[in-house]
Amino acid sequence: MKILIMGLPGSGKTYLAKKLQPLLKAAWYNADIVREMANDWDFSPEGRIRQSLRMKNLADFEKRHGRLVICDFVCPTKETQKNFDPDITVWMNTIKSGRYEDTNKMFEEPSEVDFRIKEKNNENHKVIAEEILKRV
């Protein structure tokens, strides 16, 4: 099962993923670490598409091997969201704008989400984990 935690930079994606991962015993891929491994810091529209496909390939590998996988990344456009093709989407809707104006301008709210997080707290991960484990 592929779990996408998406949202603007600074919305709490990595914080939530770090708390959720041990509860689900899931593989976890963080976009910044994946970009660093690929040495690809291109944030153009093409670079973001490439990153969404890179994250998809990693997540698909884990899913094919029967593992839950969490990927946290901005995933800013409908195209990148479609490319990744999550089974579960968590939208960190906790901020109105992030620290990068180019990302703010291109960010498209997801149309379909399983969990919409409106505030960062120390309970979200427990509620989400419980619901996800019911679906496994």
N, CA, C and O atoms as a GROMACS GRO file, in nm:
protein
  544
    1MET      N    1   0.085  -0.117   0.000
    1MET     CA    2   0.000   0.000   0.000
    1MET      C    3   0.089   0.124   0.000
    1MET      O    4   0.180   0.135   0.082
    2LYS      N    5   0.063   0.215  -0.092
    2LYS     CA    6   0.141   0.338  -0.106
    2LYS      C    7   0.068   0.454  -0.039
    2LYS      O    8  -0.047   0.485  -0.072
    3ILE      N    9   0.136   0.516   0.056
    3ILE     CA   10   0.078   0.627   0.132
    3ILE      C   11   0.156   0.753   0.096
    3ILE      O   12   0.277   0.759   0.116
    4LEU      N   13   0.086   0.851   0.044
    4LEU     CA   14   0.145   0.980   0.010
    4LEU      C   15   0.109   1.080   0.119
    4LEU      O   16  -0.008   1.101   0.149
    5ILE      N   17   0.210   1.141   0.177
    5ILE     CA   18   0.190   1.255   0.267
    5ILE      C   19   0.239   1.376   0.191
    5ILE      O   20   0.359   1.391   0.167
    6MET      N   21   0.146   1.462   0.152
    6MET     CA   22   0.180   1.575   0.066
    6MET      C   23   0.139   1.707   0.130
    6MET      O   24   0.056   1.711   0.220
    7GLY      N   25   0.199   1.814   0.082
    7GLY     CA   26   0.166   1.948   0.130
    7GLY      C   27   0.281   2.042   0.101
    7GLY      O   28   0.387   2.002   0.055
    8LEU      N   29   0.257   2.168   0.130
    8LEU     CA   30   0.358   2.270   0.107
    8LEU      C   31   0.479   2.249   0.198
    8LEU      O   32   0.468   2.187   0.303
    9PRO      N   33   0.595   2.302   0.157
    9PRO     CA   34   0.712   2.296   0.244
    9PRO      C   35   0.682   2.364   0.379
    9PRO      O   36   0.632   2.477   0.383
   10GLY      N   37   0.712   2.294   0.486
   10GLY     CA   38   0.687   2.349   0.619
   10GLY      C   39   0.552   2.310   0.678
   10GLY      O   40   0.518   2.354   0.788
   11SER      N   41   0.476   2.229   0.606
   11SER     CA   42   0.341   2.193   0.653
   11SER      C   43   0.341   2.080   0.755
   11SER      O   44   0.239   2.055   0.821
   12GLY      N   45   0.454   2.009   0.770
   12GLY     CA   46   0.461   1.901   0.868
   12GLY      C   47   0.463   1.762   0.809
   12GLY      O   48   0.436   1.664   0.880
   13LYS      N   49   0.492   1.750   0.681
   13LYS     CA   50   0.493   1.619   0.615
   13LYS      C   51   0.592   1.523   0.680
   13LYS      O   52   0.556   1.410   0.715
   14THR      N   53   0.714   1.567   0.695
   14THR     CA   54   0.819   1.481   0.748
   14THR      C   55   0.793   1.448   0.895
   14THR      O   56   0.816   1.336   0.938
   15TYR      N   57   0.746   1.545   0.970
   15TYR     CA   58   0.712   1.522   1.111
   15TYR      C   59   0.608   1.411   1.122
   15TYR      O   60   0.624   1.318   1.202
   16LEU      N   61   0.502   1.420   1.041
   16LEU     CA   62   0.397   1.318   1.046
   16LEU      C   63   0.451   1.183   1.001
   16LEU      O   64   0.424   1.081   1.064
   17ALA      N   65   0.528   1.181   0.892
   17ALA     CA   66   0.582   1.054   0.842
   17ALA      C   67   0.671   0.987   0.947
   17ALA      O   68   0.664   0.866   0.965
   18LYS      N   69   0.753   1.065   1.014
   18LYS     CA   70   0.843   1.011   1.116
   18LYS      C   71   0.765   0.947   1.232
   18LYS      O   72   0.808   0.846   1.287
   19LYS      N   73   0.652   1.006   1.267
   19LYS     CA   74   0.568   0.952   1.375
   19LYS      C   75   0.485   0.832   1.326
   19LYS      O   76   0.461   0.739   1.403
   20LEU      N   77   0.443   0.834   1.202
   20LEU     CA   78   0.356   0.732   1.146
   20LEU      C   79   0.432   0.603   1.112
   20LEU      O   80   0.380   0.493   1.129
   21GLN      N   81   0.553   0.616   1.064
   21GLN     CA   82   0.630   0.503   1.014
   21GLN      C   83   0.642   0.388   1.114
   21GLN      O   84   0.614   0.274   1.077
   22PRO      N   85   0.680   0.412   1.240
   22PRO     CA   86   0.693   0.297   1.331
   22PRO      C   87   0.558   0.233   1.367
   22PRO      O   88   0.553   0.113   1.394
   23LEU      N   89   0.452   0.310   1.366
   23LEU     CA   90   0.320   0.254   1.396
   23LEU      C   91   0.274   0.159   1.286
   23LEU      O   92   0.206   0.060   1.313
   24LEU      N   93   0.311   0.191   1.163
   24LEU     CA   94   0.271   0.108   1.048
   24LEU      C   95   0.377   0.006   1.011
   24LEU      O   96   0.352  -0.084   0.930
   25LYS      N   97   0.495   0.019   1.070
   25LYS     CA   98   0.609  -0.067   1.033
   25LYS      C   99   0.630  -0.061   0.881
   25LYS      O  100   0.648  -0.163   0.814
   26ALA      N  101   0.626   0.061   0.830
   26ALA     CA  102   0.631   0.086   0.686
   26ALA      C  103   0.770   0.128   0.643
   26ALA      O  104   0.849   0.180   0.722
   27ALA      N  105   0.800   0.104   0.515
   27ALA     CA  106   0.916   0.168   0.454
   27ALA      C  107   0.882   0.317   0.443
   27ALA      O  108   0.765   0.354   0.439
   28TRP      N  109   0.985   0.402   0.439
   28TRP     CA  110   0.960   0.546   0.435
   28TRP      C  111   1.064   0.612   0.346
   28TRP      O  112   1.184   0.593   0.362
   29TYR      N  113   1.014   0.689   0.251
   29TYR     CA  114   1.101   0.766   0.162
   29TYR      C  115   1.066   0.914   0.176
   29TYR      O  116   0.953   0.956   0.152
   30ASN      N  117   1.166   0.991   0.214
   30ASN     CA  118   1.153   1.136   0.228
   30ASN      C  119   1.210   1.201   0.101
   30ASN      O  120   1.319   1.164   0.057
   31ALA      N  121   1.138   1.295   0.044
   31ALA     CA  122   1.177   1.356  -0.083
   31ALA      C  123   1.314   1.420  -0.078
   31ALA      O  124   1.390   1.409  -0.174
   32ASP      N  125   1.349   1.487   0.031
   32ASP     CA  126   1.479   1.553   0.038
   32ASP      C  127   1.592   1.451   0.035
   32ASP      O  128   1.695   1.472  -0.030
   33ILE      N  129   1.574   1.341   0.105
   33ILE     CA  130   1.677   1.236   0.107
   33ILE      C  131   1.688   1.171  -0.031
   33ILE      O  132   1.798   1.141  -0.078
   34VAL      N  133   1.574   1.148  -0.094
   34VAL     CA  134   1.574   1.087  -0.227
   34VAL      C  135   1.640   1.181  -0.328
   34VAL      O  136   1.718   1.136  -0.412
   35ARG      N  137   1.610   1.311  -0.321
   35ARG     CA  138   1.675   1.408  -0.410
   35ARG      C  139   1.826   1.410  -0.387
   35ARG      O  140   1.904   1.417  -0.481
   36GLU      N  141   1.866   1.404  -0.260
   36GLU     CA  142   2.008   1.405  -0.228
   36GLU      C  143   2.077   1.281  -0.287
   36GLU      O  144   2.186   1.292  -0.344
   37MET      N  145   2.014   1.165  -0.273
   37MET     CA  146   2.071   1.042  -0.328
   37MET      C  147   2.084   1.052  -0.481
   37MET      O  148   2.181   1.002  -0.538
   38ALA      N  149   1.988   1.115  -0.545
   38ALA     CA  150   1.990   1.130  -0.691
   38ALA      C  151   2.073   1.250  -0.735
   38ALA      O  152   2.099   1.268  -0.854
   39ASN      N  153   2.114   1.332  -0.639
   39ASN     CA  154   2.185   1.457  -0.667
   39ASN      C  155   2.108   1.538  -0.772
   39ASN      O  156   2.165   1.584  -0.871
   40ASP      N  157   1.978   1.553  -0.747
   40ASP     CA  158   1.888   1.621  -0.840
   40ASP      C  159   1.811   1.728  -0.763
   40ASP      O  160   1.713   1.698  -0.695
   41TRP      N  161   1.856   1.851  -0.775
   41TRP     CA  162   1.794   1.963  -0.702
   41TRP      C  163   1.720   2.054  -0.799
   41TRP      O  164   1.710   2.175  -0.777
   42ASP      N  165   1.668   1.996  -0.906
   42ASP     CA  166   1.594   2.071  -1.007
   42ASP      C  167   1.448   2.080  -0.963
   42ASP      O  168   1.377   1.980  -0.956
   43PHE      N  169   1.404   2.203  -0.935
   43PHE     CA  170   1.266   2.224  -0.891
   43PHE      C  171   1.180   2.288  -1.000
   43PHE      O  172   1.076   2.346  -0.972
   44SER      N  173   1.226   2.276  -1.124
   44SER     CA  174   1.145   2.321  -1.236
   44SER      C  175   1.025   2.226  -1.248
   44SER      O  176   1.023   2.121  -1.184
   45PRO      N  177   0.927   2.261  -1.329
   45PRO     CA  178   0.816   2.166  -1.350
   45PRO      C  179   0.864   2.029  -1.396
   45PRO      O  180   0.812   1.927  -1.352
   46GLU      N  181   0.963   2.026  -1.484
   46GLU     CA  182   1.016   1.898  -1.532
   46GLU      C  183   1.085   1.821  -1.420
   46GLU      O  184   1.071   1.699  -1.409
   47GLY      N  185   1.161   1.894  -1.337
   47GLY     CA  186   1.229   1.831  -1.224
   47GLY      C  187   1.132   1.774  -1.123
   47GLY      O  188   1.158   1.670  -1.063
   48ARG      N  189   1.020   1.841  -1.106
   48ARG     CA  190   0.919   1.793  -1.011
   48ARG      C  191   0.848   1.668  -1.066
   48ARG      O  192   0.813   1.578  -0.990
   49ILE      N  193   0.828   1.665  -1.196
   49ILE     CA  194   0.771   1.544  -1.258
   49ILE      C  195   0.868   1.428  -1.242
   49ILE      O  196   0.828   1.317  -1.206
   50ARG      N  197   0.995   1.455  -1.269
   50ARG     CA  198   1.097   1.350  -1.253
   50ARG      C  199   1.099   1.299  -1.109
   50ARG      O  200   1.110   1.178  -1.086
   51GLN      N  201   1.089   1.390  -1.012
   51GLN     CA  202   1.089   1.349  -0.871
   51GLN      C  203   0.965   1.265  -0.838
   51GLN      O  204   0.975   1.168  -0.763
   52SER      N  205   0.850   1.302  -0.892
   52SER     CA  206   0.729   1.223  -0.864
   52SER      C  207   0.742   1.081  -0.919
   52SER      O  208   0.697   0.985  -0.856
   53LEU      N  209   0.805   1.069  -1.035
   53LEU     CA  210   0.826   0.936  -1.093
   53LEU      C  211   0.930   0.857  -1.015
   53LEU      O  212   0.919   0.735  -0.999
   54ARG      N  213   1.031   0.926  -0.966
   54ARG     CA  214   1.134   0.861  -0.883
   54ARG      C  215   1.070   0.808  -0.755
   54ARG      O  216   1.095   0.694  -0.716
   55MET      N  217   0.988   0.890  -0.690
   55MET     CA  218   0.920   0.847  -0.566
   55MET      C  219   0.824   0.731  -0.597
   55MET      O  220   0.814   0.638  -0.517
   56LYS      N  221   0.755   0.737  -0.710
   56LYS     CA  222   0.664   0.629  -0.750
   56LYS      C  223   0.740   0.498  -0.766
   56LYS      O  224   0.695   0.394  -0.718
   57ASN      N  225   0.854   0.503  -0.833
   57ASN     CA  226   0.932   0.380  -0.855
   57ASN      C  227   0.975   0.317  -0.723
   57ASN      O  228   0.968   0.196  -0.708
   58LEU      N  229   1.020   0.398  -0.630
   58LEU     CA  230   1.059   0.346  -0.499
   58LEU      C  231   0.939   0.286  -0.426
   58LEU      O  232   0.948   0.176  -0.370
   59ALA      N  233   0.828   0.358  -0.427
   59ALA     CA  234   0.708   0.311  -0.359
   59ALA      C  235   0.652   0.184  -0.424
   59ALA      O  236   0.609   0.092  -0.354
   60ASP      N  237   0.652   0.180  -0.556
   60ASP     CA  238   0.603   0.061  -0.626
   60ASP      C  239   0.688  -0.062  -0.594
   60ASP      O  240   0.635  -0.172  -0.580
   61PHE      N  241   0.819  -0.043  -0.582
   61PHE     CA  242   0.908  -0.153  -0.544
   61PHE      C  243   0.866  -0.210  -0.408
   61PHE      O  244   0.853  -0.332  -0.393
   62GLU      N  245   0.845  -0.123  -0.311
   62GLU     CA  246   0.805  -0.168  -0.177
   62GLU      C  247   0.669  -0.237  -0.181
   62GLU      O  248   0.649  -0.342  -0.120
   63LYS      N  249   0.576  -0.178  -0.253
   63LYS     CA  250   0.441  -0.235  -0.262
   63LYS      C  251   0.443  -0.373  -0.327
   63LYS      O  252   0.374  -0.464  -0.281
   64ARG      N  253   0.522  -0.389  -0.433
   64ARG     CA  254   0.533  -0.520  -0.499
   64ARG      C  255   0.586  -0.627  -0.404
   64ARG      O  256   0.558  -0.745  -0.422
   65HIS      N  257   0.663  -0.586  -0.305
   65HIS     CA  258   0.718  -0.680  -0.208
   65HIS      C  259   0.632  -0.690  -0.082
   65HIS      O  260   0.677  -0.739   0.021
   66GLY      N  261   0.508  -0.643  -0.094
   66GLY     CA  262   0.411  -0.662   0.013
   66GLY      C  263   0.427  -0.570   0.133
   66GLY      O  264   0.374  -0.598   0.241
   67ARG      N  265   0.499  -0.462   0.116
   67ARG     CA  266   0.522  -0.371   0.228
   67ARG      C  267   0.437  -0.244   0.216
   67ARG      O  268   0.409  -0.197   0.106
   68LEU      N  269   0.399  -0.192   0.329
   68LEU     CA  270   0.342  -0.057   0.332
   68LEU      C  271   0.457   0.039   0.310
   68LEU      O  272   0.569   0.014   0.354
   69VAL      N  273   0.430   0.148   0.241
   69VAL     CA  274   0.535   0.248   0.218
   69VAL      C  275   0.476   0.388   0.230
   69VAL      O  276   0.368   0.417   0.178
   70ILE      N  277   0.548   0.473   0.300
   70ILE     CA  278   0.512   0.613   0.317
   70ILE      C  279   0.610   0.695   0.234
   70ILE      O  280   0.731   0.675   0.243
   71CYS      N  281   0.559   0.786   0.154
   71CYS     CA  282   0.642   0.882   0.083
   71CYS      C  283   0.594   1.021   0.120
   71CYS      O  284   0.477   1.054   0.102
   72ASP      N  285   0.686   1.102   0.172
   72ASP     CA  286   0.645   1.240   0.202
   72ASP      C  287   0.719   1.334   0.107
   72ASP      O  288   0.842   1.341   0.105
   73PHE      N  289   0.638   1.405   0.029
   73PHE     CA  290   0.692   1.507  -0.060
   73PHE      C  291   0.583   1.604  -0.102
   73PHE      O  292   0.464   1.574  -0.089
   74VAL      N  293   0.625   1.720  -0.153
   74VAL     CA  294   0.532   1.827  -0.185
   74VAL      C  295   0.426   1.779  -0.284
   74VAL      O  296   0.307   1.802  -0.263
   75CYS      N  297   0.468   1.712  -0.390
   75CYS     CA  298   0.376   1.661  -0.492
   75CYS      C  299   0.279   1.772  -0.535
   75CYS      O  300   0.158   1.762  -0.514
   76PRO      N  301   0.334   1.880  -0.595
   76PRO     CA  302   0.259   2.005  -0.605
   76PRO      C  303   0.152   2.017  -0.711
   76PRO      O  304   0.068   2.107  -0.702
   77THR      N  305   0.150   1.931  -0.811
   77THR     CA  306   0.054   1.949  -0.920
   77THR      C  307  -0.032   1.825  -0.938
   77THR      O  308   0.000   1.716  -0.890
   78LYS      N  309  -0.141   1.843  -1.009
   78LYS     CA  310  -0.228   1.728  -1.040
   78LYS      C  311  -0.148   1.620  -1.114
   78LYS      O  312  -0.168   1.501  -1.091
   79GLU      N  313  -0.058   1.664  -1.203
   79GLU     CA  314   0.021   1.567  -1.279
   79GLU      C  315   0.113   1.486  -1.187
   79GLU      O  316   0.124   1.364  -1.203
   80THR      N  317   0.180   1.552  -1.093
   80THR     CA  318   0.269   1.478  -1.003
   80THR      C  319   0.190   1.387  -0.911
   80THR      O  320   0.235   1.277  -0.878
   81GLN      N  321   0.072   1.432  -0.870
   81GLN     CA  322  -0.014   1.348  -0.786
   81GLN      C  323  -0.059   1.224  -0.864
   81GLN      O  324  -0.060   1.113  -0.811
   82LYS      N  325  -0.097   1.245  -0.990
   82LYS     CA  326  -0.140   1.133  -1.074
   82LYS      C  327  -0.023   1.039  -1.101
   82LYS      O  328  -0.040   0.917  -1.098
   83ASN      N  329   0.095   1.095  -1.127
   83ASN     CA  330   0.214   1.012  -1.151
   83ASN      C  331   0.240   0.919  -1.034
   83ASN      O  332   0.266   0.800  -1.053
   84PHE      N  333   0.234   0.971  -0.914
   84PHE     CA  334   0.267   0.890  -0.796
   84PHE      C  335   0.162   0.782  -0.772
   84PHE      O  336   0.195   0.671  -0.732
   85ASP      N  337   0.036   0.814  -0.798
   85ASP     CA  338  -0.075   0.718  -0.790
   85ASP      C  339  -0.084   0.650  -0.653
   85ASP      O  340  -0.067   0.529  -0.642
   86PRO      N  341  -0.111   0.728  -0.547
   86PRO     CA  342  -0.116   0.671  -0.412
   86PRO      C  343  -0.242   0.588  -0.387
   86PRO      O  344  -0.346   0.608  -0.450
   87ASP      N  345  -0.229   0.495  -0.294
   87ASP     CA  346  -0.347   0.423  -0.246
   87ASP      C  347  -0.417   0.506  -0.138
   87ASP      O  348  -0.540   0.502  -0.125
   88ILE      N  349  -0.338   0.580  -0.062
   88ILE     CA  350  -0.390   0.667   0.043
   88ILE      C  351  -0.318   0.800   0.034
   88ILE      O  352  -0.195   0.804   0.022
   89THR      N  353  -0.394   0.909   0.038
   89THR     CA  354  -0.335   1.043   0.036
   89THR      C  355  -0.367   1.115   0.166
   89THR      O  356  -0.482   1.122   0.209
   90VAL      N  357  -0.261   1.167   0.227
   90VAL     CA  358  -0.272   1.252   0.346
   90VAL      C  359  -0.227   1.390   0.302
   90VAL      O  360  -0.113   1.409   0.260
   91TRP      N  361  -0.318   1.487   0.312
   91TRP     CA  362  -0.284   1.624   0.273
   91TRP      C  363  -0.262   1.707   0.398
   91TRP      O  364  -0.352   1.725   0.480
   92MET      N  365  -0.140   1.756   0.411
   92MET     CA  366  -0.105   1.844   0.522
   92MET      C  367  -0.148   1.985   0.485
   92MET      O  368  -0.069   2.064   0.432
   93ASN      N  369  -0.272   2.016   0.513
   93ASN     CA  370  -0.332   2.145   0.482
   93ASN      C  371  -0.322   2.235   0.605
   93ASN      O  372  -0.422   2.287   0.654
   94THR      N  373  -0.200   2.253   0.655
   94THR     CA  374  -0.177   2.322   0.782
   94THR      C  375  -0.129   2.465   0.765
   94THR      O  376  -0.129   2.542   0.861
   95ILE      N  377  -0.089   2.502   0.643
   95ILE     CA  378  -0.039   2.637   0.618
   95ILE      C  379  -0.097   2.688   0.487
   95ILE      O  380  -0.134   2.609   0.400
   96LYS      N  381  -0.105   2.818   0.474
   96LYS     CA  382  -0.160   2.880   0.351
   96LYS      C  383  -0.053   2.899   0.245
   96LYS      O  384  -0.082   2.895   0.125
   97SER      N  385   0.071   2.919   0.288
   97SER     CA  386   0.181   2.933   0.192
   97SER      C  387   0.308   2.882   0.257
   97SER      O  388   0.328   2.892   0.378
   98GLY      N  389   0.395   2.826   0.174
   98GLY     CA  390   0.522   2.774   0.220
   98GLY      C  391   0.633   2.876   0.202
   98GLY      O  392   0.607   2.992   0.168
   99ARG      N  393   0.754   2.834   0.226
   99ARG     CA  394   0.867   2.927   0.223
   99ARG      C  395   0.924   2.951   0.083
   99ARG      O  396   1.015   3.032   0.067
  100TYR      N  397   0.871   2.882  -0.018
  100TYR     CA  398   0.922   2.898  -0.154
  100TYR      C  399   0.810   2.949  -0.244
  100TYR      O  400   0.712   2.878  -0.268
  101GLU      N  401   0.824   3.070  -0.293
  101GLU     CA  402   0.718   3.132  -0.371
  101GLU      C  403   0.687   3.054  -0.499
  101GLU      O  404   0.571   3.045  -0.539
  102ASP      N  405   0.789   2.998  -0.564
  102ASP     CA  406   0.763   2.922  -0.687
  102ASP      C  407   0.675   2.800  -0.658
  102ASP      O  408   0.589   2.764  -0.739
  103THR      N  409   0.696   2.737  -0.544
  103THR     CA  410   0.614   2.622  -0.506
  103THR      C  411   0.472   2.666  -0.473
  103THR      O  412   0.376   2.601  -0.512
  104ASN      N  413   0.459   2.778  -0.401
  104ASN     CA  414   0.326   2.830  -0.368
  104ASN      C  415   0.245   2.856  -0.495
  104ASN      O  416   0.126   2.826  -0.500
  105LYS      N  417   0.310   2.912  -0.595
  105LYS     CA  418   0.240   2.947  -0.719
  105LYS      C  419   0.194   2.824  -0.796
  105LYS      O  420   0.088   2.827  -0.859
  106MET      N  421   0.272   2.718  -0.793
  106MET     CA  422   0.237   2.600  -0.873
  106MET      C  423   0.152   2.498  -0.796
  106MET      O  424   0.093   2.409  -0.857
  107PHE      N  425   0.144   2.511  -0.663
  107PHE     CA  426   0.077   2.409  -0.583
  107PHE      C  427  -0.073   2.404  -0.613
  107PHE      O  428  -0.142   2.506  -0.608
  108GLU      N  429  -0.121   2.284  -0.644
  108GLU     CA  430  -0.262   2.261  -0.671
  108GLU      C  431  -0.318   2.171  -0.562
  108GLU      O  432  -0.267   2.062  -0.538
  109GLU      N  433  -0.422   2.218  -0.497
  109GLU     CA  434  -0.483   2.136  -0.392
  109GLU      C  435  -0.529   2.003  -0.450
  109GLU      O  436  -0.583   1.999  -0.561
  110PRO      N  437  -0.507   1.895  -0.378
  110PRO     CA  438  -0.552   1.765  -0.427
  110PRO      C  439  -0.705   1.758  -0.427
  110PRO      O  440  -0.770   1.814  -0.339
  111SER      N  441  -0.759   1.690  -0.525
  111SER     CA  442  -0.906   1.679  -0.533
  111SER      C  443  -0.958   1.563  -0.450
  111SER      O  444  -1.071   1.568  -0.400
  112GLU      N  445  -0.878   1.460  -0.434
  112GLU     CA  446  -0.921   1.344  -0.356
  112GLU      C  447  -0.818   1.314  -0.248
  112GLU      O  448  -0.702   1.285  -0.278
  113VAL      N  449  -0.861   1.320  -0.124
  113VAL     CA  450  -0.771   1.287  -0.014
  113VAL      C  451  -0.842   1.193   0.083
  113VAL      O  452  -0.965   1.196   0.096
  114ASP      N  453  -0.764   1.112   0.150
  114ASP     CA  454  -0.820   1.023   0.251
  114ASP      C  455  -0.816   1.088   0.388
  114ASP      O  456  -0.904   1.066   0.472
  115PHE      N  457  -0.713   1.169   0.410
  115PHE     CA  458  -0.698   1.239   0.537
  115PHE      C  459  -0.653   1.382   0.508
  115PHE      O  460  -0.552   1.404   0.440
  116ARG      N  461  -0.728   1.479   0.559
  116ARG     CA  462  -0.694   1.620   0.547
  116ARG      C  463  -0.656   1.669   0.686
  116ARG      O  464  -0.741   1.677   0.775
  117ILE      N  465  -0.530   1.701   0.704
  117ILE     CA  466  -0.479   1.744   0.834
  117ILE      C  467  -0.477   1.897   0.835
  117ILE      O  468  -0.410   1.959   0.752
  118LYS      N  469  -0.550   1.957   0.928
  118LYS     CA  470  -0.561   2.102   0.933
  118LYS      C  471  -0.473   2.165   1.041
  118LYS      O  472  -0.454   2.286   1.043
  119GLU      N  473  -0.421   2.082   1.131
  119GLU     CA  474  -0.332   2.135   1.234
  119GLU      C  475  -0.229   2.029   1.271
  119GLU      O  476  -0.259   1.910   1.274
  120LYS      N  477  -0.109   2.075   1.299
  120LYS     CA  478  -0.004   1.985   1.346
  120LYS      C  479  -0.032   1.957   1.494
  120LYS      O  480  -0.056   2.050   1.571
  121ASN      N  481  -0.028   1.832   1.532
  121ASN     CA  482  -0.044   1.797   1.673
  121ASN      C  483   0.020   1.661   1.698
  121ASN      O  484   0.077   1.601   1.607
  122ASN      N  485   0.012   1.615   1.819
  122ASN     CA  486   0.076   1.489   1.855
  122ASN      C  487  -0.023   1.372   1.856
  122ASN      O  488   0.003   1.270   1.919
  123GLU      N  489  -0.135   1.387   1.789
  123GLU     CA  490  -0.237   1.282   1.782
  123GLU      C  491  -0.265   1.235   1.640
  123GLU      O  492  -0.310   1.121   1.621
  124ASN      N  493  -0.241   1.319   1.541
  124ASN     CA  494  -0.275   1.285   1.401
  124ASN      C  495  -0.222   1.149   1.360
  124ASN      O  496  -0.294   1.069   1.300
  125HIS      N  497  -0.097   1.121   1.390
  125HIS     CA  498  -0.035   0.996   1.346
  125HIS      C  499  -0.105   0.874   1.405
  125HIS      O  500  -0.114   0.771   1.339
  126LYS      N  501  -0.153   0.884   1.528
  126LYS     CA  502  -0.221   0.771   1.591
  126LYS      C  503  -0.355   0.743   1.522
  126LYS      O  504  -0.388   0.628   1.494
  127VAL      N  505  -0.430   0.848   1.495
  127VAL     CA  506  -0.560   0.834   1.429
  127VAL      C  507  -0.543   0.778   1.288
  127VAL      O  508  -0.615   0.687   1.247
  128ILE      N  509  -0.447   0.833   1.213
  128ILE     CA  510  -0.424   0.789   1.076
  128ILE      C  511  -0.377   0.644   1.074
  128ILE      O  512  -0.424   0.564   0.993
  129ALA      N  513  -0.284   0.609   1.162
  129ALA     CA  514  -0.233   0.471   1.166
  129ALA      C  515  -0.346   0.372   1.194
  129ALA      O  516  -0.355   0.268   1.130
  130GLU      N  517  -0.430   0.405   1.288
  130GLU     CA  518  -0.542   0.317   1.322
  130GLU      C  519  -0.632   0.295   1.201
  130GLU      O  520  -0.674   0.182   1.174
  131GLU      N  521  -0.663   0.402   1.129
  131GLU     CA  522  -0.750   0.391   1.012
  131GLU      C  523  -0.682   0.313   0.899
  131GLU      O  524  -0.747   0.231   0.833
  132ILE      N  525  -0.556   0.339   0.876
  132ILE     CA  526  -0.484   0.268   0.768
  132ILE      C  527  -0.477   0.119   0.800
  132ILE      O  528  -0.500   0.036   0.712
  133LEU      N  529  -0.447   0.085   0.923
  133LEU     CA  530  -0.435  -0.057   0.959
  133LEU      C  531  -0.568  -0.131   0.944
  133LEU      O  532  -0.568  -0.253   0.925
  134LYS      N  533  -0.679  -0.061   0.953
  134LYS     CA  534  -0.809  -0.124   0.927
  134LYS      C  535  -0.824  -0.162   0.779
  134LYS      O  536  -0.898  -0.254   0.746
  135ARG      N  537  -0.753  -0.090   0.691
  135ARG     CA  538  -0.764  -0.112   0.547
  135ARG      C  539  -0.667  -0.216   0.494
  135ARG      O  540  -0.679  -0.260   0.380
  136VAL      N  541  -0.570  -0.254   0.575
  136VAL     CA  542  -0.467  -0.349   0.529
  136VAL      C  543  -0.519  -0.491   0.537
  136VAL      O  544  -0.447  -0.585   0.503
   0.00000   0.00000   0.00000
